[in-house]
Amino acid sequence: MTDLTSNPEPNIESVRSASADIEPNRPEDPHIGWLRAIASGLAVIVIGFAGAVVGANAILTRSLALTRGARELLATALFFVVIGILAVALRWLQQRKLI
């Protein structure tokens, strides 16, 4: 333990090391700009809408060989699979700091 009364002026290195111990994991600056963030958001919305809504609608209206219950089940499954894939893909891209 250091006696602070013997040295009234602490050296700057001890202050820096003490402050580094307090905040070891400071958040970094974002790696992407606003334009890339907006483009990424729009891409996610378009892909999600196309897969979840348009794809489900296509199953309901064009798969006439299946019963209504089977079409509803497939459309619902497609909706949730697209949402799940988007969530996993976004987390993967975020972990690699691509978005």
C-alpha positions as CSV (number, residue, x, y, z in Angstrom):
1,M,0.0,0.0,0.0
2,T,1.3,3.4,-0.9
3,D,1.5,6.2,1.6
4,L,-0.1,9.2,0.0
5,T,1.1,11.6,2.7
6,S,4.7,11.2,1.7
7,N,4.2,12.2,-1.9
8,P,1.4,14.8,-2.2
9,E,1.6,14.8,-6.0
10,P,0.9,11.4,-7.6
11,N,2.7,10.8,-10.9
12,I,0.6,10.7,-14.0
13,E,1.3,7.1,-14.7
14,S,-0.3,5.9,-11.5
15,V,-3.4,8.0,-12.2
16,R,-3.7,6.5,-15.7
17,S,-3.3,2.9,-14.5
18,A,-5.9,3.5,-11.8
19,S,-8.4,4.9,-14.3
20,A,-7.7,2.0,-16.7
21,D,-8.6,-0.4,-13.9
22,I,-11.9,1.3,-13.3
23,E,-13.0,1.2,-17.0
24,P,-11.3,-1.7,-18.7
25,N,-13.9,-2.3,-21.4
26,R,-14.7,1.0,-23.0
27,P,-17.1,0.8,-25.9
28,E,-15.4,1.4,-29.3
29,D,-16.6,3.8,-31.9
30,P,-19.1,2.4,-34.4
31,H,-17.4,0.9,-37.4
32,I,-20.0,1.9,-40.0
33,G,-21.4,5.2,-41.0
34,W,-25.0,6.4,-41.2
35,L,-25.4,5.5,-44.9
36,R,-24.2,1.9,-44.4
37,A,-26.5,1.6,-41.3
38,I,-29.5,2.8,-43.2
39,A,-28.7,0.5,-46.2
40,S,-28.3,-2.4,-43.8
41,G,-31.6,-1.7,-42.1
42,L,-33.4,-1.4,-45.5
43,A,-31.9,-4.6,-46.7
44,V,-33.1,-6.4,-43.6
45,I,-36.6,-5.0,-43.9
46,V,-36.8,-5.9,-47.6
47,I,-35.5,-9.4,-47.2
48,G,-37.7,-10.0,-44.2
49,F,-40.8,-8.7,-45.9
50,A,-40.1,-10.7,-49.1
51,G,-39.4,-13.9,-47.2
52,A,-42.0,-13.7,-44.4
53,V,-44.9,-11.9,-46.1
54,V,-44.6,-12.3,-49.8
55,G,-43.4,-15.9,-49.4
56,A,-46.2,-16.8,-47.0
57,N,-48.8,-15.2,-49.3
58,A,-47.4,-17.2,-52.3
59,I,-47.8,-20.4,-50.3
60,L,-51.4,-19.5,-49.4
61,T,-52.5,-18.5,-52.9
62,R,-50.5,-20.8,-55.2
63,S,-50.3,-24.1,-53.3
64,L,-53.8,-25.2,-54.2
65,A,-52.9,-28.9,-54.2
66,L,-52.6,-28.7,-50.4
67,T,-55.4,-28.5,-48.0
68,R,-56.1,-25.2,-46.3
69,G,-54.7,-26.3,-43.0
70,A,-51.4,-27.5,-44.6
71,R,-51.0,-24.2,-46.5
72,E,-51.6,-22.3,-43.2
73,L,-49.0,-24.4,-41.4
74,L,-46.4,-24.0,-44.2
75,A,-47.0,-20.2,-44.4
76,T,-46.7,-19.9,-40.6
77,A,-43.6,-22.0,-40.5
78,L,-42.0,-20.0,-43.3
79,F,-42.8,-16.7,-41.5
80,F,-41.1,-17.9,-38.3
81,V,-38.1,-19.5,-40.1
82,V,-37.4,-16.3,-42.0
83,I,-37.5,-14.3,-38.7
84,G,-35.2,-16.8,-37.0
85,I,-32.7,-16.8,-39.9
86,L,-32.7,-13.0,-40.0
87,A,-32.0,-12.9,-36.2
88,V,-29.1,-15.4,-36.5
89,A,-27.7,-13.7,-39.5
90,L,-27.8,-10.2,-37.9
91,R,-26.2,-11.5,-34.7
92,W,-23.4,-13.2,-36.8
93,L,-22.8,-10.0,-38.8
94,Q,-22.8,-7.9,-35.6
95,Q,-20.3,-10.2,-33.9
96,R,-17.9,-9.8,-36.8
97,K,-18.5,-6.0,-36.7
98,L,-19.8,-5.9,-40.2
99,I,-23.0,-4.0,-39.3
